[in-house]
Amino acid sequence: MKKYALIWLTLCLISGHLSAKPFLIADGIKTESVKQANADIKNGRLKFLIRGGIVATRVKGQELFEQKYGVVYYDFGCVGPSAIRIEDYNKVVASFMDKKYGKGWRREVRKDVQGI
């Protein structure tokens, strides 16, 4: 009887382990990115995050877009954030912009904004 109980317990543990969904670090980073974007929107600090090069890049006329839509381009240069995924963050901000301004702003945004 003990032998069958031990086999049954072993099978239960194995099946529980196989059906468990692992929590990936990437899932946590996506959640944090969405959370941070929503917090920034709520606080009126709209920004598009940009992964740049060695030096931050300014595009001619970007200040007109920033003033018109109340959003700032935030260029990380060559050192990107480790706790936020730029694409996920920008996707949330873009969705907010679509609801507020329609999709016309997309023709005016910088082309190096990822995730929109």
C-alpha positions in Angstrom: 0.0 0.0 0.0 2.8 2.4 0.8 4.4 1.6 -2.5 1.2 2.8 -4.4 0.9 5.9 -2.2 4.5 6.8 -3.0 3.9 6.3 -6.8 0.7 8.3 -6.6 2.4 11.2 -4.8 5.3 11.1 -7.2 2.9 11.3 -10.2 1.0 14.2 -8.6 4.2 16.2 -8.0 5.4 15.6 -11.6 2.1 16.5 -13.2 1.8 19.6 -11.0 5.3 20.6 -12.1 4.6 20.0 -15.8 1.4 22.1 -15.8 2.9 25.0 -13.9 3.4 28.1 -16.0 6.8 29.6 -15.3 6.9 33.4 -14.7 9.4 34.9 -17.1 11.3 38.0 -16.3 10.1 39.4 -19.6 6.5 39.1 -18.4 7.4 41.2 -15.4 9.2 43.8 -17.5 6.2 44.1 -19.8 3.8 44.5 -16.9 6.1 47.2 -15.4 6.3 49.0 -18.8 2.6 49.2 -19.1 2.2 50.3 -15.5 4.8 53.0 -15.9 3.2 54.3 -19.1 -0.2 54.5 -17.5 1.2 56.3 -14.5 2.9 58.8 -16.8 -0.3 59.4 -18.8 -2.3 59.8 -15.6 0.2 62.4 -14.3 0.2 64.3 -17.7 3.8 63.4 -18.5 3.4 62.0 -22.0 6.6 60.8 -23.6 7.8 58.5 -26.3 10.9 56.5 -25.4 13.6 56.2 -28.0 16.5 53.9 -28.2 19.2 56.0 -29.7 22.9 55.8 -30.5 25.9 57.2 -28.7 24.5 60.7 -28.8 20.9 61.6 -28.4 19.3 62.7 -31.7 17.1 65.6 -32.3 15.0 65.7 -35.5 14.2 69.0 -37.1 10.7 70.0 -36.2 10.2 67.6 -33.4 9.6 70.4 -31.0 6.5 71.4 -33.0 5.1 67.8 -32.6 5.9 68.0 -28.9 4.1 71.3 -28.4 1.1 70.3 -30.5 0.4 67.0 -28.8 1.9 67.6 -25.4 4.3 64.7 -25.6 8.1 64.7 -25.2 10.6 62.5 -27.0 12.9 60.9 -24.4 16.1 59.5 -26.0 18.1 57.1 -23.9 21.1 57.3 -26.2 23.1 54.1 -26.3 22.1 53.0 -22.7 18.5 51.8 -22.7 16.4 51.1 -19.6 16.7 47.7 -18.0 13.4 47.7 -16.2 11.2 48.9 -19.0 10.6 47.6 -22.5 10.5 50.6 -24.8 8.1 49.0 -27.3 5.5 48.1 -24.7 5.7 51.5 -23.1 5.3 53.3 -26.4 2.4 51.1 -27.4 0.4 52.3 -24.4 1.2 55.9 -25.1 0.3 55.5 -28.8 -3.1 53.9 -27.8 -3.8 56.9 -25.6 -2.8 59.3 -28.4 -5.1 57.5 -30.8 -8.1 57.9 -28.5 -7.3 61.6 -27.8 -6.2 62.8 -31.2 -7.3 60.2 -33.7 -4.6 58.5 -35.9 -3.5 61.6 -37.7 -0.6 62.2 -35.3 1.0 59.0 -36.6 2.0 60.8 -39.8 3.9 63.4 -37.8 5.7 61.3 -35.2 9.4 60.6 -35.5 10.1 57.4 -37.5 12.5 56.0 -34.9 9.8 55.6 -32.2 9.5 51.9 -31.7 6.4 50.0 -30.7 3.7 52.2 -32.4 
